[in-house]
Each structure stands twice: as structure tokens, then as C-alpha cells.
Amino acid sequence: MTIIARFLSLLLVAVLSGCASDYKTSSPLIETRTYAGVDAVPDPVLEQTLELEKQGILSNVAVMESFPVQITATGPVRVLECISNPGGTWVPAHNECEGMNQTTCEQLGGDFNECASACRHQTDAMICFQVCVPICTFTSQ
């Protein structure tokens, strides 16, 4: 009887441990997406994708030879949505996307600011251009 009791105890611990590790309230949705680069040399979409891969934000990056390149990557939906749209730039240090439109931002649960300062993260900037930068900020990592 003790062998069965130990087995059931271990099984219960394994089940509860598995449930606990899968429970993440603030984890972003992850997906794999294929998107196109742009016809510029160097390609800013490809460069940003490779940099985000180095930082561990994106994974499984594959680049297909074409013009413009076709890129497949796995990562948070909000990051892929940001960089796969023209003019989108993911700013990992501040968990925000420059250039994302309001509708997409709100659908992904972000806070949209249509006129953020271009120097908002450069507190010691001597000169700052008076230019509005549309951004979408995400509060959770």
C-alpha cells in the first residue's frame, strides 16, 4: 500500500507543479509569423529582427532569399506586429512600439500616445526636435 500511496503523492506533485509553471498572468501571446522586409539596403526590418533575436526577444528566425526578404520569426505578438508593419520600431528597454497605429495598439492591450516626444528617453538631450512620434506602450512584459 505504501508504494501506491507514494506513487499517487508523486503524481499529485507532478500535476500541481506542471499547473503552477504554466500559469503566467502577464505572459504575452507568442506566435510564429512570416513578414516581408523592405527594399532598402540595409534592410531596417531585417536588422531589427536580427537584433531582437540576439536579445532573446525573438527566436527561430529564418530569412528567405528574395527581394525584399521574407522573414519568419517566433515571438510576442505585439513585437511581431510592431516590426512587421512599415515604420514600426520595437523599443525593448521601454516595452513600446514606435509607429504602431491606435487601433492595433488598443487591440493588443497597449496604451496609445499619438504625440510622444522624440526625446522622451533622452533626459539629457540638449536639442530635441518638436516632432510627434506615435507610440504604443505595454505595461506588462
C-alpha positions in Angstrom: 0.0 0.0 0.0 2.8 2.4 0.7 4.1 2.1 -2.9 0.8 3.1 -4.3 0.5 6.0 -1.8 4.0 7.2 -2.8 3.2 6.9 -6.5 -0.1 8.9 -6.0 1.8 11.5 -4.0 4.4 11.9 -6.7 1.8 12.1 -9.4 -0.1 14.8 -7.5 3.1 16.8 -7.0 4.0 16.5 -10.7 0.5 17.6 -11.8 0.5 20.6 -9.4 4.0 21.6 -10.4 3.0 21.5 -14.1 0.0 23.6 -13.5 2.0 26.2 -11.5 4.6 26.5 -14.1 2.1 27.0 -16.9 0.2 29.8 -15.0 1.6 33.2 -16.1 -0.9 36.0 -15.9 1.3 38.6 -17.6 3.0 36.5 -20.3 2.5 37.9 -23.8 1.0 35.8 -26.5 3.6 34.0 -28.6 3.2 33.2 -32.3 5.3 32.4 -35.4 4.8 34.9 -38.2 6.2 35.4 -41.7 6.6 39.0 -42.9 8.4 41.0 -45.5 11.4 43.2 -45.2 11.7 46.4 -47.2 13.5 47.2 -50.4 16.2 49.2 -48.7 19.9 48.4 -48.2 20.5 47.7 -45.4 17.0 46.4 -44.6 15.9 48.0 -41.3 13.2 45.3 -40.8 15.8 42.6 -41.1 18.4 44.4 -39.0 15.8 44.9 -36.2 14.7 41.3 -36.4 18.3 40.0 -36.0 19.0 42.4 -33.1 15.8 41.3 -31.3 16.9 37.7 -31.8 20.3 38.5 -30.2 18.4 40.0 -27.3 16.4 36.8 -26.9 13.1 38.5 -27.7 12.6 36.6 -31.0 13.6 33.1 -31.8 13.6 30.6 -34.7 14.4 33.4 -37.1 14.6 32.3 -40.8 15.4 34.6 -43.7 14.3 33.5 -47.2 16.3 34.8 -50.1 14.1 37.1 -52.1 13.8 40.8 -52.6 12.6 42.1 -50.3 13.5 39.3 -47.9 10.8 37.2 -46.3 11.4 36.7 -42.6 9.8 34.1 -40.3 10.2 34.6 -36.5 8.7 33.4 -33.3 8.0 35.9 -30.5 5.4 38.0 -28.7 2.5 39.1 -30.9 3.0 42.8 -30.0 6.6 42.7 -31.1 5.9 40.9 -34.3 3.0 43.2 -35.1 5.3 46.2 -34.5 8.2 45.2 -36.6 6.2 43.6 -39.4 4.4 46.9 -40.3 6.1 49.7 -42.2 7.7 52.2 -39.9 7.3 50.1 -36.8 10.3 50.1 -34.3 10.2 48.0 -31.2 12.0 49.7 -28.2 12.7 46.8 -25.8 14.0 48.9 -23.0 10.7 50.7 -22.7 8.3 47.9 -23.9 6.9 50.1 -26.6 6.4 50.3 -30.4 7.1 53.5 -32.3 4.9 53.9 -35.3 2.0 51.5 -34.4 -1.5 52.7 -35.2 -4.1 53.3 -32.5 -6.4 50.5 -33.5 -3.7 47.8 -33.5 -2.3 49.2 -30.2 -5.6 49.0 -28.4 -6.4 45.6 -29.8 -3.1 44.3 -28.3 -3.8 45.9 -24.9 -1.4 48.8 -25.2 -1.7 52.5 -24.3 -1.6 54.7 -27.4 0.0 58.2 -27.5 -0.3 59.9 -30.8 2.2 62.6 -30.0 5.0 61.4 -27.8 8.3 63.4 -27.7 11.1 62.1 -30.0 13.4 62.7 -27.0 11.2 61.0 -24.3 14.0 58.6 -23.3 16.9 61.1 -23.7 16.6 63.1 -20.5 20.0 64.8 -21.0 19.3 65.9 -24.7 20.5 69.4 -25.4 18.4 69.8 -28.5 15.1 68.0 -29.3 13.1 68.4 -32.4 9.5 69.2 -31.9 8.2 66.1 -33.7 5.3 63.9 -32.7 6.1 60.2 -32.5 3.1 57.9 -32.3 3.9 55.1 -29.8 2.1 52.2 -28.2 3.3 51.3 -24.7 2.7 48.0 -23.0 2.7 47.9 -19.2 3.3 44.1 -18.9 6.5 42.4 -20.1 
